[in-house]
Amino acid sequence: MRIIGGEYRSRLIQMPKGVEIRPTQDKVREAVFNILGDVSGKTVLDLFAGSGAFGIEALSRGGVNAAFVENNPKCIEVIRRNLEYLEIPDGNYNIIRANALSVLTRLEKEGPRFDLAFMDPPYHRGLAKKCLINIDSYDILSPIGRVIVEHFKKETLNNDLKTLVFEKERVYGDTVITIFRRIYERGK
């Protein structure tokens, strides 16, 4: 897998071996970043991080900090090796070994607030919908926060959310990218 744009453009990163993950295709990642536009200065959350490709891509394109959340120790080691290989400074990232569904309480307490939250859970387990509902329930997003969800085309996401509103959706074969943005209640 390669980094598509920014400072680390065309550099290859490792993928975890012996782990059941579904890496996001380069063309899908590129499309997501084309939709997002300039990510300079943004803080990024990469849930179900796998190899760390989304968070690393954001850092490559000018993101200031990325938190990588992954539960699998083999994936954690690959993320660490990828960041070291690219010589990304320690202060620009945080690797968190945790369950993506339960880590949000901790992230809400510890901060920072994220401008971009990428979520690419395993397909066919209902995790995208559950995690989206959890993100909606916790105060982990900045005022300009956006959530980017990669999910299977037959999985529907909850549009009855309190702090998130549907922004756009793109279909790439069996993969769908759905983007939500943060909204505020009136009077706050």
TORMARFI-121436 format. One record per atom (N, C-alpha, C, O): residue number from 1; residue in one letter; atom name; x negated, y, z negated. Coordinates in pm, whole numbers. Example, Ala and Ser with C-alpha at 12.3 -4.5 7.8 and 13.67 -1.06 7.14 Angstrom:
// residues 2
> 1/a/N/-1319/-569/-780
> 1/a/CA/-1230/-450/-780
> 1/a/C/-1320/-330/-780
> 1/a/O/-1424/-332/-846
> 2/s/N/-1285/-225/-708
> 2/s/CA/-1367/-106/-714
> 2/s/C/-1290/3/-787
> 2/s/O/-1341/114/-804
This chain:
// residues 188
> 1/m/N/-85/-117/0
> 1/m/CA/0/0/0
> 1/m/C/-89/123/0
> 1/m/O/-197/124/-59
> 2/r/N/-43/227/67
> 2/r/CA/-125/347/76
> 2/r/C/-48/468/25
> 2/r/O/75/469/21
> 3/i/N/-124/571/-13
> 3/i/CA/-66/699/-50
> 3/i/C/-44/776/81
> 3/i/O/-131/778/168
> 4/i/N/71/838/93
> 4/i/CA/111/895/222
> 4/i/C/69/1040/241
> 4/i/O/31/1079/351
> 5/g/N/74/1120/135
> 5/g/CA/43/1262/152
> 5/g/C/-37/1318/37
> 5/g/O/-56/1253/-66
> 6/g/N/-83/1441/55
> 6/g/CA/-152/1514/-51
> 6/g/C/-299/1479/-64
> 6/g/O/-362/1431/30
> 7/e/N/-353/1504/-182
> 7/e/CA/-495/1490/-210
> 7/e/C/-548/1349/-185
> 7/e/O/-661/1333/-139
> 8/y/N/-467/1247/-214
> 8/y/CA/-513/1108/-201
> 8/y/C/-458/1041/-74
> 8/y/O/-456/919/-65
> 9/r/N/-415/1119/20
> 9/r/CA/-357/1069/144
> 9/r/C/-445/962/208
> 9/r/O/-567/976/218
> 10/s/N/-380/855/251
> 10/s/CA/-442/741/321
> 10/s/C/-524/650/230
> 10/s/O/-578/549/276
> 11/r/N/-535/682/102
> 11/r/CA/-607/595/10
> 11/r/C/-518/476/-24
> 11/r/O/-397/492/-43
> 12/l/N/-577/360/-32
> 12/l/CA/-503/238/-63
> 12/l/C/-498/217/-214
> 12/l/O/-594/246/-285
> 13/i/N/-385/166/-261
> 13/i/CA/-372/130/-401
> 13/i/C/-337/-18/-410
> 13/i/O/-285/-77/-316
> 14/q/N/-367/-76/-524
> 14/q/CA/-343/-219/-545
> 14/q/C/-197/-244/-581
> 14/q/O/-126/-157/-630
> 15/m/N/-157/-367/-553
> 15/m/CA/-24/-415/-593
> 15/m/C/-46/-528/-694
> 15/m/O/-143/-603/-683
> 16/p/N/42/-539/-794
> 16/p/CA/28/-648/-890
> 16/p/C/44/-785/-823
> 16/p/O/133/-804/-741
> 17/k/N/-43/-878/-858
> 17/k/CA/-34/-1014/-805
> 17/k/C/35/-1105/-908
> 17/k/O/17/-1088/-1028
> 18/g/N/113/-1200/-857
> 18/g/CA/179/-1294/-946
> 18/g/C/294/-1233/-1024
> 18/g/O/335/-1285/-1127
> 19/v/N/345/-1121/-974
> 19/v/CA/456/-1051/-1039
> 19/v/C/566/-1032/-936
> 19/v/O/539/-996/-822
> 20/e/N/687/-1056/-978
> 20/e/CA/800/-1041/-887
> 20/e/C/841/-894/-882
> 20/e/O/923/-848/-961
> 21/i/N/783/-821/-786
> 21/i/CA/824/-683/-763
> 21/i/C/851/-665/-615
> 21/i/O/807/-745/-532
> 22/r/N/924/-561/-585
> 22/r/CA/960/-528/-447
> 22/r/C/907/-388/-419
> 22/r/O/973/-289/-451
> 23/p/N/788/-378/-360
> 23/p/CA/730/-246/-338
> 23/p/C/812/-163/-238
> 23/p/O/862/-216/-139
> 24/t/N/823/-36/-266
> 24/t/CA/892/55/-176
> 24/t/C/810/72/-50
> 24/t/O/690/98/-55
> 25/q/N/876/58/63
> 25/q/CA/807/73/191
> 25/q/C/753/215/205
> 25/q/O/812/310/155
> 26/d/N/639/227/275
> 26/d/CA/579/358/298
> 26/d/C/678/456/360
> 26/d/O/685/572/319
> 27/k/N/754/409/458
> 27/k/CA/846/501/529
> 27/k/C/956/552/436
> 27/k/O/1002/665/451
> 28/v/N/998/469/340
> 28/v/CA/1101/512/245
> 28/v/C/1041/614/148
> 28/v/O/1104/717/121
> 29/r/N/922/587/96
> 29/r/CA/856/683/7
> 29/r/C/833/816/77
> 29/r/O/855/923/19
> 30/e/N/789/809/201
> 30/e/CA/766/931/278
> 30/e/C/897/1008/296
> 30/e/O/899/1131/282
> 31/a/N/1004/938/326
> 31/a/CA/1135/1002/342
> 31/a/C/1180/1070/213
> 31/a/O/1232/1182/217
> 32/v/N/1160/1004/100
> 32/v/CA/1197/1062/-30
> 32/v/C/1122/1193/-52
> 32/v/O/1183/1294/-91
> 33/f/N/992/1193/-28
> 33/f/CA/916/1316/-51
> 33/f/C/948/1424/51
> 33/f/O/936/1542/20
> 34/n/N/988/1386/171
> 34/n/CA/1035/1486/268
> 34/n/C/1163/1551/218
> 34/n/O/1182/1672/233
> 35/i/N/1252/1472/159
> 35/i/CA/1377/1526/104
> 35/i/C/1347/1619/-14
> 35/i/O/1405/1726/-25
> 36/l/N/1256/1576/-103
> 36/l/CA/1226/1654/-223
> 36/l/C/1153/1784/-192
> 36/l/O/1168/1882/-265
> 37/g/N/1075/1786/-86
> 37/g/CA/997/1905/-54
> 37/g/C/877/1918/-145
> 37/g/O/817/1819/-186
> 38/d/N/842/2041/-177
> 38/d/CA/723/2070/-256
> 38/d/C/741/2021/-400
> 38/d/O/836/2060/-468
> 39/v/N/651/1935/-446
> 39/v/CA/657/1885/-584
> 39/v/C/544/1943/-670
> 39/v/O/519/1896/-780
> 40/s/N/477/2045/-618
> 40/s/CA/368/2109/-692
> 40/s/C/418/2159/-826
> 40/s/O/524/2222/-836
> 41/g/N/340/2130/-931
> 41/g/CA/372/2178/-1064
> 41/g/C/480/2101/-1136
> 41/g/O/519/2139/-1247
> 42/k/N/531/1994/-1077
> 42/k/CA/641/1917/-1136
> 42/k/C/588/1810/-1232
> 42/k/O/480/1755/-1214
> 43/t/N/670/1782/-1335
> 43/t/CA/644/1669/-1423
> 43/t/C/730/1553/-1374
> 43/t/O/845/1572/-1335
> 44/v/N/673/1433/-1376
> 44/v/CA/734/1318/-1309
> 44/v/C/746/1200/-1404
> 44/v/O/655/1171/-1482
> 45/l/N/859/1132/-1396
> 45/l/CA/882/1007/-1468
> 45/l/C/898/897/-1364
> 45/l/O/982/908/-1275
> 46/d/N/818/792/-1375
> 46/d/CA/825/677/-1284
> 46/d/C/870/557/-1366
> 46/d/O/788/490/-1429
> 47/l/N/1002/528/-1364
> 47/l/CA/1059/415/-1437
> 47/l/C/1052/290/-1352
> 47/l/O/1063/297/-1230
> 48/f/N/1032/175/-1415
> 48/f/CA/1011/49/-1342
> 48/f/C/894/72/-1246
> 48/f/O/905/45/-1126
> 49/a/N/783/121/-1297
> 49/a/CA/674/177/-1217
> 49/a/C/605/77/-1124
> 49/a/O/555/118/-1019
> 50/g/N/600/-52/-1158
> 50/g/CA/534/-149/-1069
> 50/g/C/388/-118/-1051
> 50/g/O/308/-138/-1142
> 51/s/N/351/-69/-932
> 51/s/CA/212/-32/-902
> 51/s/C/184/114/-936
> 51/s/O/69/157/-937
> 52/g/N/290/191/-966
> 52/g/CA/274/333/-992
> 52/g/C/279/419/-868
> 52/g/O/248/538/-874
> 53/a/N/318/361/-755
> 53/a/CA/311/432/-626
> 53/a/C/388/563/-623
> 53/a/O/337/662/-571
> 54/f/N/510/567/-678
> 54/f/CA/587/691/-675
> 54/f/C/520/801/-756
> 54/f/O/503/913/-708
> 55/g/N/482/769/-879
> 55/g/CA/418/868/-963
> 55/g/C/285/914/-907
> 55/g/O/253/1033/-912
> 56/i/N/206/821/-853
> 56/i/CA/77/857/-793
> 56/i/C/99/944/-670
> 56/i/O/25/1040/-648
> 57/e/N/199/912/-590
> 57/e/CA/231/994/-473
> 57/e/C/265/1137/-515
> 57/e/O/222/1233/-452
> 58/a/N/342/1150/-623
> 58/a/CA/378/1283/-673
> 58/a/C/254/1358/-722
> 58/a/O/239/1477/-693
> 59/l/N/166/1290/-796
> 59/l/CA/42/1354/-841
> 59/l/C/-44/1396/-722
> 59/l/O/-103/1504/-723
> 60/s/N/-50/1312/-620
> 60/s/CA/-126/1342/-500
> 60/s/C/-76/1468/-431
> 60/s/O/-152/1542/-370
> 61/r/N/54/1491/-443
> 61/r/CA/118/1605/-377
> 61/r/C/129/1728/-467
> 61/r/O/201/1823/-434
> 62/g/N/60/1727/-580
> 62/g/CA/55/1846/-664
> 62/g/C/133/1839/-793
> 62/g/O/137/1937/-867
> 63/g/N/195/1724/-823
> 63/g/CA/260/1708/-952
> 63/g/C/158/1724/-1063
> 63/g/O/42/1685/-1047
> 64/v/N/198/1782/-1177
> 64/v/CA/100/1810/-1283
> 64/v/C/87/1698/-1384
> 64/v/O/-17/1684/-1448
> 65/n/N/191/1619/-1400
> 65/n/CA/186/1511/-1498
> 65/n/C/284/1403/-1459
> 65/n/O/393/1432/-1411
> 66/a/N/246/1278/-1480
> 66/a/CA/334/1165/-1451
> 66/a/C/333/1068/-1568
> 66/a/O/227/1034/-1621
> 67/a/N/452/1024/-1606
> 67/a/CA/467/918/-1707
> 67/a/C/510/793/-1634
> 67/a/O/611/792/-1564
> 68/f/N/432/686/-1649
> 68/f/CA/460/559/-1584
> 68/f/C/517/464/-1689
> 68/f/O/449/432/-1786
> 69/v/N/641/420/-1670
> 69/v/CA/705/328/-1764
> 69/v/C/717/192/-1698
> 69/v/O/780/178/-1592
> 70/e/N/657/93/-1760
> 70/e/CA/657/-43/-1706
> 70/e/C/647/-139/-1824
> 70/e/O/578/-112/-1922
> 71/n/N/717/-251/-1813
> 71/n/CA/719/-350/-1921
> 71/n/C/620/-465/-1899
> 71/n/O/581/-532/-1994
> 72/n/N/579/-488/-1775
> 72/n/CA/495/-602/-1743
> 72/n/C/347/-566/-1760
> 72/n/O/299/-471/-1699
> 73/p/N/273/-642/-1843
> 73/p/CA/132/-610/-1868
> 73/p/C/45/-616/-1741
> 73/p/O/-51/-540/-1729
> 74/k/N/77/-706/-1648
> 74/k/CA/-1/-711/-1522
> 74/k/C/19/-583/-1442
> 74/k/O/-76/-531/-1384
> 75/c/N/141/-533/-1439
> 75/c/CA/168/-407/-1369
> 75/c/C/99/-290/-1438
> 75/c/O/44/-202/-1372
> 76/i/N/101/-289/-1571
> 76/i/CA/34/-183/-1647
> 76/i/C/-113/-178/-1611
> 76/i/O/-169/-70/-1590
> 77/e/N/-177/-294/-1604
> 77/e/CA/-319/-300/-1569
> 77/e/C/-344/-248/-1428
> 77/e/O/-442/-179/-1404
> 78/v/N/-256/-282/-1334
> 78/v/CA/-271/-234/-1195
> 78/v/C/-253/-82/-1189
> 78/v/O/-328/-14/-1120
> 79/i/N/-155/-30/-1261
> 79/i/CA/-136/116/-1264
> 79/i/C/-263/182/-1316
> 79/i/O/-312/279/-1258
> 80/r/N/-316/131/-1427
> 80/r/CA/-438/186/-1485
> 80/r/C/-554/183/-1385
> 80/r/O/-626/281/-1369
> 81/r/N/-572/68/-1318
> 81/r/CA/-680/57/-1219
> 81/r/C/-659/154/-1102
> 81/r/O/-755/215/-1055
> 82/n/N/-534/169/-1055
> 82/n/CA/-507/261/-944
> 82/n/C/-540/405/-982
> 82/n/O/-598/479/-903
> 83/l/N/-503/445/-1103
> 83/l/CA/-532/581/-1149
> 83/l/C/-682/603/-1165
> 83/l/O/-733/709/-1129
> 84/e/N/-752/504/-1218
> 84/e/CA/-898/514/-1232
> 84/e/C/-966/517/-1096
> 84/e/O/-1058/596/-1075
> 85/y/N/-923/431/-1003
> 85/y/CA/-981/427/-869
> 85/y/C/-969/563/-799
> 85/y/O/-1061/607/-731
> 86/l/N/-854/628/-817
> 86/l/CA/-832/758/-754
> 86/l/C/-894/872/-834
> 86/l/O/-892/988/-790
> 87/e/N/-949/840/-951
> 87/e/CA/-1014/937/-1039
> 87/e/C/-918/1048/-1081
> 87/e/O/-956/1165/-1086
> 88/i/N/-796/1010/-1112
> 88/i/CA/-697/1105/-1163
> 88/i/C/-729/1128/-1311
> 88/i/O/-740/1032/-1387
> 89/p/N/-746/1253/-1352
> 89/p/CA/-783/1282/-1492
> 89/p/C/-681/1227/-1593
> 89/p/O/-560/1231/-1570
> 90/d/N/-733/1177/-1706
> 90/d/CA/-648/1119/-1811
> 90/d/C/-535/1211/-1854
> 90/d/O/-425/1163/-1882
> 91/g/N/-557/1339/-1860
> 91/g/CA/-457/1434/-1906
> 91/g/C/-340/1452/-1810
> 91/g/O/-242/1519/-1844
> 92/n/N/-350/1395/-1691
> 92/n/CA/-243/1412/-1592
> 92/n/C/-143/1298/-1590
> 92/n/O/-51/1298/-1508
> 93/y/N/-160/1201/-1678
> 93/y/CA/-66/1089/-1678
> 93/y/C/-57/1024/-1816
> 93/y/O/-142/1043/-1902
> 94/n/N/50/949/-1831
> 94/n/CA/74/871/-1952
> 94/n/C/132/737/-1907
> 94/n/O/231/734/-1835
> 95/i/N/71/628/-1950
> 95/i/CA/123/495/-1918
> 95/i/C/193/442/-2043
> 95/i/O/133/434/-2150
> 96/i/N/320/406/-2027
> 96/i/CA/400/362/-2139
> 96/i/C/448/220/-2113
> 96/i/O/523/194/-2018
> 97/r/N/404/128/-2198
> 97/r/CA/454/-10/-2185
> 97/r/C/582/-20/-2266
> 97/r/O/580/-23/-2389
> 98/a/N/694/-24/-2195
> 98/a/CA/824/-26/-2261
> 98/a/C/931/-68/-2162
> 98/a/O/911/-66/-2041
> 99/n/N/1045/-106/-2217
> 99/n/CA/1163/-136/-2137
> 99/n/C/1222/-3/-2090
> 99/n/O/1240/89/-2170
> 100/a/N/1250/8/-1961
> 100/a/CA/1300/134/-1904
> 100/a/C/1434/176/-1963
> 100/a/O/1463/296/-1970
> 101/l/N/1515/81/-2005
> 101/l/CA/1646/116/-2061
> 101/l/C/1635/168/-2204
> 101/l/O/1716/250/-2246
> 102/s/N/1537/120/-2279
> 102/s/CA/1528/160/-2419
> 102/s/C/1427/272/-2445
> 102/s/O/1427/328/-2555
> 103/v/N/1344/306/-2350
> 103/v/CA/1239/406/-2371
> 103/v/C/1293/549/-2373
> 103/v/O/1224/640/-2419
> 104/l/N/1414/571/-2325
> 104/l/CA/1465/706/-2311
> 104/l/C/1482/778/-2444
> 104/l/O/1464/900/-2451
> 105/t/N/1515/706/-2551
> 105/t/CA/1524/767/-2684
> 105/t/C/1390/826/-2722
> 105/t/O/1382/939/-2770
> 106/r/N/1285/750/-2701
> 106/r/CA/1149/795/-2733
> 106/r/C/1109/915/-2648
> 106/r/O/1050/1010/-2698
> 107/l/N/1141/908/-2518
> 107/l/CA/1106/1019/-2429
> 107/l/C/1179/1147/-2467
> 107/l/O/1124/1256/-2457
> 108/e/N/1303/1133/-2510
> 108/e/CA/1380/1250/-2551
> 108/e/C/1316/1317/-2673
> 108/e/O/1310/1440/-2681
> 109/k/N/1269/1237/-2768
> 109/k/CA/1207/1291/-2890
> 109/k/C/1070/1351/-2864
> 109/k/O/1036/1457/-2918
> 110/e/N/990/1283/-2781
> 110/e/CA/851/1321/-2763
> 110/e/C/829/1423/-2651
> 110/e/O/729/1495/-2651
> 111/g/N/923/1431/-2554
> 111/g/CA/903/1520/-2440
> 111/g/C/795/1465/-2350
> 111/g/O/745/1356/-2379
> 112/p/N/756/1529/-2245
> 112/p/CA/813/1655/-2196
> 112/p/C/947/1631/-2126
> 112/p/O/993/1517/-2117
> 113/r/N/1007/1737/-2078
> 113/r/CA/1126/1724/-1994
> 113/r/C/1076/1708/-1850
> 113/r/O/984/1777/-1807
> 114/f/N/1137/1616/-1778
> 114/f/CA/1089/1581/-1644
> 114/f/C/1164/1655/-1535
> 114/f/O/1286/1673/-1542
> 115/d/N/1089/1698/-1435
> 115/d/CA/1149/1762/-1318
> 115/d/C/1198/1658/-1219
> 115/d/O/1299/1679/-1151
> 116/l/N/1127/1546/-1211
> 116/l/CA/1162/1437/-1120
> 116/l/C/1158/1305/-1196
> 116/l/O/1060/1276/-1265
> 117/a/N/1262/1226/-1183
> 117/a/CA/1264/1092/-1243
> 117/a/C/1290/992/-1132
> 117/a/O/1399/990/-1074
> 118/f/N/1192/909/-1102
> 118/f/CA/1204/804/-1001
> 118/f/C/1244/676/-1071
> 118/f/O/1192/643/-1178
> 119/m/N/1337/604/-1011
> 119/m/CA/1382/478/-1070
> 119/m/C/1398/375/-959
> 119/m/O/1477/395/-866
> 120/d/N/1324/267/-969
> 120/d/CA/1328/159/-869
> 120/d/C/1337/25/-942
> 120/d/O/1241/-52/-944
> 121/p/N/1455/-3/-1002
> 121/p/CA/1469/-128/-1078
> 121/p/C/1486/-249/-987
> 121/p/O/1516/-235/-869
> 122/p/N/1466/-368/-1042
> 122/p/CA/1493/-490/-963
> 122/p/C/1637/-490/-912
> 122/p/O/1729/-448/-982
> 123/y/N/1653/-538/-791
> 123/y/CA/1787/-545/-730
> 123/y/C/1870/-656/-795
> 123/y/O/1817/-747/-860
> 124/h/N/2001/-647/-777
> 124/h/CA/2099/-751/-814
> 124/h/C/2110/-776/-964
> 124/h/O/2152/-884/-1005
> 125/r/N/2075/-678/-1045
> 125/r/CA/2088/-697/-1190
> 125/r/C/2169/-586/-1256
> 125/r/O/2188/-586/-1378
> 126/g/N/2217/-490/-1177
> 126/g/CA/2295/-380/-1231
> 126/g/C/2213/-279/-1310
> 126/g/O/2269/-195/-1380
> 127/l/N/2080/-287/-1299
> 127/l/CA/1994/-200/-1378
> 127/l/C/1995/-55/-1331
> 127/l/O/1980/36/-1413
> 128/a/N/2013/-32/-1203
> 128/a/CA/2015/106/-1153
> 128/a/C/2130/184/-1216
> 128/a/O/2112/296/-1263
> 129/k/N/2246/124/-1216
> 129/k/CA/2364/190/-1274
> 129/k/C/2347/211/-1425
> 129/k/O/2376/319/-1476
> 130/k/N/2300/108/-1496
> 130/k/CA/2281/118/-1641
> 130/k/C/2179/226/-1676
> 130/k/O/2200/306/-1767
> 131/c/N/2068/228/-1603
> 131/c/CA/1963/324/-1632
> 131/c/C/2007/466/-1599
> 131/c/O/1974/560/-1671
> 132/l/N/2082/482/-1491
> 132/l/CA/2133/614/-1454
> 132/l/C/2226/668/-1563
> 132/l/O/2219/785/-1599
> 133/i/N/2313/583/-1614
> 133/i/CA/2403/622/-1724
> 133/i/C/2321/662/-1846
> 133/i/O/2354/759/-1914
> 134/n/N/2215/586/-1876
> 134/n/CA/2129/619/-1990
> 134/n/C/2057/753/-1970
> 134/n/O/2051/834/-2062
> 135/i/N/2004/776/-1850
> 135/i/CA/1937/904/-1823
> 135/i/C/2036/1019/-1842
> 135/i/O/2000/1123/-1897
> 136/d/N/2159/998/-1798
> 136/d/CA/2263/1100/-1813
> 136/d/C/2293/1129/-1960
> 136/d/O/2336/1239/-1993
> 137/s/N/2272/1032/-2047
> 137/s/CA/2305/1045/-2189
> 137/s/C/2194/1110/-2272
> 137/s/O/2220/1158/-2382
> 138/y/N/2072/1111/-2221
> 138/y/CA/1959/1163/-2297
> 138/y/C/1908/1293/-2235
> 138/y/O/1918/1313/-2114
> 139/d/N/1854/1379/-2318
> 139/d/CA/1802/1507/-2273
> 139/d/C/1654/1492/-2236
> 139/d/O/1566/1534/-2311
> 140/i/N/1629/1431/-2121
> 140/i/CA/1490/1410/-2078
> 140/i/C/1456/1488/-1952
> 140/i/O/1340/1489/-1910
> 141/l/N/1555/1553/-1892
> 141/l/CA/1531/1626/-1767
> 141/l/C/1521/1776/-1791
> 141/l/O/1588/1831/-1879
> 142/s/N/1436/1841/-1713
> 142/s/CA/1425/1986/-1718
> 142/s/C/1550/2048/-1654
> 142/s/O/1631/1975/-1596
> 143/p/N/1567/2178/-1664
> 143/p/CA/1683/2243/-1600
> 143/p/C/1691/2220/-1449
> 143/p/O/1799/2227/-1390
> 144/i/N/1576/2194/-1385
> 144/i/CA/1577/2170/-1240
> 144/i/C/1563/2021/-1208
> 144/i/O/1532/1983/-1095
> 145/g/N/1586/1937/-1310
> 145/g/CA/1562/1794/-1298
> 145/g/C/1644/1725/-1190
> 145/g/O/1760/1757/-1166
> 146/r/N/1578/1629/-1125
> 146/r/CA/1643/1545/-1025
> 146/r/C/1608/1400/-1054
> 146/r/O/1498/1369/-1099
> 147/v/N/1704/1311/-1027
> 147/v/CA/1684/1168/-1045
> 147/v/C/1693/1103/-908
> 147/v/O/1791/1121/-836
> 148/i/N/1591/1028/-872
> 148/i/CA/1585/958/-745
> 148/i/C/1596/810/-775
> 148/i/O/1511/753/-843
> 149/v/N/1703/747/-723
> 149/v/CA/1730/607/-751
> 149/v/C/1717/526/-624
> 149/v/O/1784/554/-524
> 150/e/N/1631/425/-626
> 150/e/CA/1623/329/-516
> 150/e/C/1703/207/-559
> 150/e/O/1677/148/-664
> 151/h/N/1801/168/-476
> 151/h/CA/1886/55/-512
> 151/h/C/1934/-20/-389
> 151/h/O/1921/27/-276
> 152/f/N/1989/-138/-413
> 152/f/CA/2041/-223/-307
> 152/f/C/2167/-160/-250
> 152/f/O/2245/-100/-323
> 153/k/N/2187/-173/-120
> 153/k/CA/2297/-104/-52
> 153/k/C/2435/-143/-105
> 153/k/O/2529/-64/-94
> 154/k/N/2451/-261/-161
> 154/k/CA/2582/-303/-211
> 154/k/C/2605/-264/-357
> 154/k/O/2714/-286/-411
> 155/e/N/2505/-206/-420
> 155/e/CA/2519/-163/-559
> 155/e/C/2570/-19/-561
> 155/e/O/2507/71/-505
> 156/t/N/2683/2/-626
> 156/t/CA/2737/137/-638
> 156/t/C/2692/199/-769
> 156/t/O/2682/131/-872
> 157/l/N/2665/327/-764
> 157/l/CA/2620/397/-883
> 157/l/C/2735/479/-940
> 157/l/O/2828/516/-869
> 158/n/N/2727/505/-1068
> 158/n/CA/2830/579/-1138
> 158/n/C/2828/726/-1097
> 158/n/O/2726/793/-1113
> 159/n/N/2937/776/-1044
> 159/n/CA/2947/918/-1012
> 159/n/C/3020/995/-1120
> 159/n/O/3040/1116/-1107
> 160/d/N/3061/929/-1228
> 160/d/CA/3129/993/-1340
> 160/d/C/3026/1021/-1448
> 160/d/O/3026/957/-1554
> 161/l/N/2938/1116/-1421
> 161/l/CA/2828/1148/-1511
> 161/l/C/2850/1287/-1572
> 161/l/O/2920/1370/-1515
> 162/k/N/2790/1311/-1687
> 162/k/CA/2812/1437/-1758
> 162/k/C/2713/1546/-1718
> 162/k/O/2751/1662/-1701
> 163/t/N/2586/1508/-1703
> 163/t/CA/2483/1609/-1678
> 163/t/C/2419/1597/-1540
> 163/t/O/2332/1677/-1505
> 164/l/N/2462/1500/-1463
> 164/l/CA/2406/1477/-1329
> 164/l/C/2516/1482/-1226
> 164/l/O/2628/1436/-1249
> 165/v/N/2483/1537/-1110
> 165/v/CA/2577/1543/-1000
> 165/v/C/2508/1487/-874
> 165/v/O/2389/1510/-852
> 166/f/N/2585/1415/-795
> 166/f/CA/2534/1357/-670
> 166/f/C/2483/1469/-580
> 166/f/O/2550/1572/-563
> 167/e/N/2365/1450/-522
> 167/e/CA/2309/1547/-429
> 167/e/C/2308/1493/-286
> 167/e/O/2363/1555/-195
> 168/k/N/2245/1377/-266
> 168/k/CA/2242/1318/-131
> 168/k/C/2203/1172/-138
> 168/k/O/2156/1122/-239
> 169/e/N/2226/1105/-25
> 169/e/CA/2197/962/-16
> 169/e/C/2147/930/124
> 169/e/O/2195/987/223
> 170/r/N/2051/839/132
> 170/r/CA/1997/793/259
> 170/r/C/1987/641/255
> 170/r/O/1954/583/151
> 171/v/N/2015/576/368
> 171/v/CA/2012/430/378
> 171/v/C/1898/389/470
> 171/v/O/1881/443/580
> 172/y/N/1818/292/424
> 172/y/CA/1706/237/499
> 172/y/C/1718/85/494
> 172/y/O/1659/21/406
> 173/g/N/1793/26/586
> 173/g/CA/1817/-118/585
> 173/g/C/1899/-156/463
> 173/g/O/2009/-105/444
> 174/d/N/1846/-246/379
> 174/d/CA/1914/-288/256
> 174/d/C/1889/-193/139
> 174/d/O/1949/-207/33
> 175/t/N/1801/-96/160
> 175/t/CA/1763/-3/54
> 175/t/C/1838/129/69
> 175/t/O/1852/183/179
> 176/v/N/1886/179/-44
> 176/v/CA/1952/310/-48
> 176/v/C/1876/398/-146
> 176/v/O/1839/354/-255
> 177/i/N/1854/522/-107
> 177/i/CA/1797/622/-195
> 177/i/C/1909/720/-226
> 177/i/O/1965/784/-137
> 178/t/N/1942/730/-355
> 178/t/CA/2044/823/-400
> 178/t/C/1979/924/-493
> 178/t/O/1906/887/-584
> 179/i/N/2008/1051/-469
> 179/i/CA/1948/1158/-548
> 179/i/C/2058/1233/-623
> 179/i/O/2161/1271/-566
> 180/f/N/2033/1252/-752
> 180/f/CA/2122/1330/-839
> 180/f/C/2042/1450/-890
> 180/f/O/1920/1442/-904
> 181/r/N/2110/1558/-917
> 181/r/CA/2044/1674/-979
> 181/r/C/2113/1709/-1109
> 181/r/O/2231/1680/-1130
> 182/r/N/2038/1771/-1195
> 182/r/CA/2090/1809/-1327
> 182/r/C/2182/1929/-1316
> 182/r/O/2157/2021/-1238
> 183/i/N/2287/1928/-1394
> 183/i/CA/2376/2043/-1404
> 183/i/C/2392/2078/-1552
> 183/i/O/2366/1996/-1640
> 184/y/N/2434/2199/-1575
> 184/y/CA/2460/2242/-1712
> 184/y/C/2608/2265/-1731
> 184/y/O/2680/2300/-1638
> 185/e/N/2652/2244/-1855
> 185/e/CA/2790/2277/-1888
> 185/e/C/2800/2428/-1894
> 185/e/O/2705/2496/-1933
> 186/r/N/2915/2481/-1856
> 186/r/CA/2934/2625/-1861
> 186/r/C/2927/2674/-2004
> 186/r/O/2971/2608/-2098
> 187/g/N/2870/2792/-2017
> 187/g/CA/2861/2851/-2150
> 187/g/C/2738/2810/-2228
> 187/g/O/2720/2854/-2341
> 188/k/N/2654/2725/-2170
> 188/k/CA/2533/2682/-2242
> 188/k/C/2410/2735/-2174
> 188/k/O/2299/2710/-2219
